[in-house]
Structure formats: structure tokens, C-alpha cells
């Protein structure tokens, strides 16, 4: 009887270990596939302007990359932009769908993956003409997608990463980082502002909440681009980075 029970327990524990191992393999395999897909996408469709490194990577008037949007739209016509943050893993296409669910777990090529795609809020205009344009990305445990945004909780990270780049088929924008903070998933920023007063009130609030102090705050801001990812300080927390788009091309 004892031997029978022992054998049953061995079978049960073996099954648990095997299942756990399979789950871990699946997670790491999915991470690998997502990283490979987006690495291939970046290599194929984004190109450095200065392959010989003869120019400064810190020139705020010159975006260091170009993007082949014509090629990208052939694989996915919902691509509306490309976001790039020097010295981080953020170097991804941005999609805009009819809802905010499609790209949560779908890559730019249509394949399922937990990394999903960086996507713009479906209520936004693709040309950044809204008072607040919202970009969403997962906080992946391997540091990919929008995970590096959480580094803005440290002043020193902001000091070394004061702007990003956002490219569209028509224009190139420098995204000047303004504020960053931990907030709730149902916060007012996740509505699309229709009045300037809403934008001004939000910026005043975000300035107080920010985990870093920016070099300066522009006196007049026509619109912002907000980057949002999951955070883990409490249930349904988000880390939000507020940027001001400046057209450079």
C-alpha cells in the first residue's frame, strides 16, 4: 500500500515538474521568438544614418535612424510610426488598429506573441494632432518593449535619456521627455482630451507626480505623446512617461 502511494506521488510530482518545465520553456521560447522577430524587423526596416559613427548620437536636431515605411506597410498596413530610444531596447514599429485589444498579444507580422506590438490608442489621430496621443507597450521581464520606461523612476536615467524619436511616413519628431510617474490604469490621461484646459490641468498635475525633474518645462505645449506600460507598485499600476513632440523634419 505504501509503495503504491509512493509511486502515485512520484508520478504526480513528476507530472508537475514536467508541466512546470514545459511552461518555462514556452515562456522563454516566446520571449526568444518575439525578440528575434523585432530584431529582424529593426534590421530590415530601420537603418542608422551614421554607420561609421562619425556623427554625434546626441544631436537633438538629427534623428539617428531612417525607416522604410513603404516596406513596413507591405507586411502590415496598420503601421503608423516607429519609436526609437537610444541606448535602450526601444526600437519598434507602432501600429494603430480599430480597437485597443488587437495588438496586446499580436506582433506586427500577425503572429501571436505575449510581447504584442507597440500601439497607438485607437481613438487617436495618427498624425499626433490630438492634445494627448497615447502609445502602449508591455513591460516584458526580459527588458524588451516598453520595460525600460520604468528606468525613468531614477533621475540619473532621465539625465542620460532626455529625448526619444518618433518617425512617421511624413515627419520625424523628437520626443522631449517631460515627466514620468506611477499612476492608475483608469486615470484621466487614458481619455483623449478635447479641450486645452484638460491638457493644461493634466500637465500641472503630472509635474507634481513626476519621479524626476526635467531640465525645463516649455511655456506653451500644444500636445503631448504619452508612453504607458505596466508597473508593479500596486494592482493595475502603470508607469507613464510624458513627452513633447518637436518636429525636426
C-alpha positions in Angstrom: 0.0 0.0 0.0 2.8 2.4 1.0 4.7 1.6 -2.2 1.5 2.3 -4.3 1.1 5.6 -2.6 4.8 6.4 -3.1 4.5 5.5 -6.8 1.4 7.7 -7.2 3.2 10.6 -5.5 6.2 10.2 -7.7 4.0 10.2 -10.8 2.1 13.3 -9.6 5.3 15.2 -8.7 6.9 14.2 -12.0 3.9 15.4 -13.9 4.0 18.8 -12.0 7.8 19.2 -12.7 7.3 18.3 -16.4 4.4 20.7 -16.7 6.3 23.5 -15.0 9.3 22.8 -17.2 7.1 23.0 -20.3 5.6 26.3 -19.1 9.0 27.8 -18.5 10.2 26.5 -21.9 7.1 28.1 -23.6 7.7 31.4 -21.9 11.4 31.6 -22.8 10.7 30.3 -26.3 8.0 33.0 -26.7 10.5 35.7 -25.5 13.1 34.4 -27.9 10.7 34.4 -30.8 9.4 37.9 -30.0 13.0 39.3 -29.7 14.1 37.6 -32.9 11.1 38.9 -34.8 11.5 42.5 -33.7 15.3 42.4 -34.1 14.8 41.2 -37.7 12.2 43.9 -38.3 14.5 46.6 -37.0 17.4 45.3 -39.1 15.3 45.1 -42.2 13.2 48.3 -41.9 15.2 50.8 -39.8 18.7 51.9 -40.7 21.3 54.2 -39.0 22.1 57.4 -40.7 25.7 57.1 -39.5 27.0 53.6 -39.8 30.6 54.7 -39.3 29.8 56.6 -36.1 31.3 59.9 -37.4 28.4 62.0 -36.1 27.3 62.5 -32.6 24.5 60.3 -31.3 23.4 63.1 -29.1 22.5 65.7 -31.7 18.9 66.7 -30.8 18.3 68.0 -34.3 19.3 64.9 -36.2 17.4 61.6 -35.8 20.0 58.8 -35.9 17.8 56.4 -37.9 15.6 56.2 -41.0 12.7 53.9 -41.5 11.4 52.1 -44.6 7.7 52.7 -44.1 6.8 51.6 -47.6 8.2 48.1 -46.8 6.6 48.0 -43.4 3.2 48.8 -44.8 3.5 45.9 -47.2 3.6 43.5 -44.2 1.1 45.5 -42.1 -0.8 48.5 -43.4 -1.7 49.5 -39.9 1.8 50.7 -39.1 1.7 54.4 -38.5 5.0 55.1 -36.9 8.3 54.0 -35.4 9.6 54.8 -31.9 13.3 54.8 -31.0 15.1 55.5 -27.8 18.9 55.5 -28.0 20.8 53.1 -25.7 17.6 51.1 -24.8 15.7 48.3 -26.4 13.0 50.6 -27.7 13.3 50.4 -31.4 9.9 49.3 -32.7 7.2 49.9 -35.2 3.9 51.4 -33.9 0.5 50.2 -35.1 -3.0 51.7 -35.0 -6.0 49.4 -35.0 -9.7 49.8 -34.7 -9.6 48.7 -31.0 -7.0 48.5 -28.2 -7.1 44.7 -28.0 -5.7 43.6 -31.3 -2.0 44.2 -30.6 -1.9 43.2 -27.0 -0.6 39.8 -28.0 -0.1 40.1 -31.7 3.2 41.0 -33.3 3.5 43.3 -36.3 3.6 40.3 -38.7 0.3 39.0 -37.3 1.8 36.1 -35.2 0.7 35.5 -31.7 3.2 36.5 -29.0 2.8 37.8 -25.5 5.1 40.7 -26.4 2.5 42.1 -28.7 3.2 45.3 -30.6 3.7 48.9 -29.5 0.3 50.5 -30.5 -1.4 53.9 -30.5 -4.7 54.3 -28.8 -7.5 53.6 -31.3 -9.2 56.9 -30.5 -6.1 58.9 -31.5 -5.3 60.5 -34.9 -2.2 59.0 -36.4 -0.7 62.4 -37.2 -0.2 63.4 -33.4 -2.8 66.2 -33.8 -4.6 65.3 -30.6 -3.9 67.1 -27.3 -2.7 63.7 -26.0 -1.6 60.8 -28.1 -1.1 57.6 -26.1 1.3 54.7 -27.0 1.0 51.4 -25.2 3.6 48.7 -24.8 4.2 45.7 -22.5 6.7 45.7 -19.6 8.4 42.5 -20.6 10.6 40.7 -18.0 13.5 40.4 -20.4 13.6 44.2 -20.8 12.0 44.4 -24.2 9.1 46.5 -25.5 8.4 49.4 -23.0 10.1 47.8 -20.0 12.9 50.4 -20.0 10.4 53.2 -19.4 10.4 52.2 -15.7 14.0 53.3 -15.5 12.7 56.9 -15.5 11.9 56.4 -11.9 15.6 57.4 -11.4 16.7 61.0 -12.0 20.1 59.8 -13.4 18.3 57.8 -16.2 16.4 60.9 -17.2 19.6 62.9 -17.2 21.1 60.4 -19.8 17.9 59.9 -21.8 16.2 63.3 -22.2 14.6 62.5 -25.5 13.4 59.8 -27.8 12.5 59.8 -31.5 9.2 59.1 -33.2 9.1 58.7 -37.0 6.1 58.7 -39.3 5.9 58.3 -43.1 5.5 62.1 -43.3 7.6 63.6 -40.4 10.3 63.0 -37.8 9.7 64.1 -34.2 12.0 64.4 -31.3 10.1 63.4 -28.1 11.4 65.6 -25.3 10.8 63.7 -22.1 8.9 65.9 -19.6 7.6 63.9 -16.7 7.3 60.3 -15.6 5.2 58.8 -12.8 3.4 55.8 -11.4 -0.3 56.0 -11.9 -3.6 54.1 -12.1 -4.8 52.2 -15.1 -8.1 54.1 -15.1 -6.6 57.6 -14.7 -7.9 60.6 -16.7 -4.8 60.5 -19.0 -6.4 57.5 -20.7 -9.1 59.6 -22.1 -8.5 61.7 -25.2 -8.5 65.4 -24.2 -10.8 67.6 -26.3 -10.0 70.9 -24.6 -6.7 72.7 -23.9 -7.8 73.2 -20.3 -7.7 69.4 -19.8 -4.2 69.3 -21.2 -3.0 72.2 -19.0 -4.6 70.7 -15.9 -3.0 67.3 -16.5 0.4 68.8 -17.1 0.2 70.7 -13.8 -0.8 67.5 -12.0 1.9 65.4 -13.7 4.6 67.9 -12.8 3.9 67.3 -9.1 3.8 63.5 -9.5 7.0 63.1 -11.6 9.8 60.9 -10.3 12.4 63.1 -11.9 12.9 66.8 -12.5 13.2 67.9 -16.2 15.7 70.5 -17.3 12.9 72.8 -18.3 9.2 72.9 -18.9 8.1 74.6 -22.1 5.8 77.6 -21.6 3.4 76.6 -24.3 2.7 73.0 -25.2 0.2 72.2 -28.0 0.2 68.5 -27.5 1.9 65.5 -25.8 2.8 61.9 -26.6 2.3 59.7 -23.6 4.0 56.3 -23.3 2.4 53.8 -21.0 3.4 50.4 -19.6 2.6 48.2 -16.7 4.2 48.8 -13.3 4.1 46.7 -10.2 4.0 49.0 -7.2 0.3 48.0 -6.7 -2.5 46.3 -8.7 -3.1 47.8 -12.1 -0.4 50.3 -11.7 1.1 51.9 -14.8 4.3 53.8 -15.4 3.7 56.8 -17.7 6.2 58.9 -19.5 5.0 62.2 -20.8 6.8 63.7 -23.8 6.5 66.7 -26.0 6.8 66.1 -29.7 9.0 68.5 -31.6 9.0 68.2 -35.4 12.6 68.2 -36.8 11.9 67.0 -40.3 
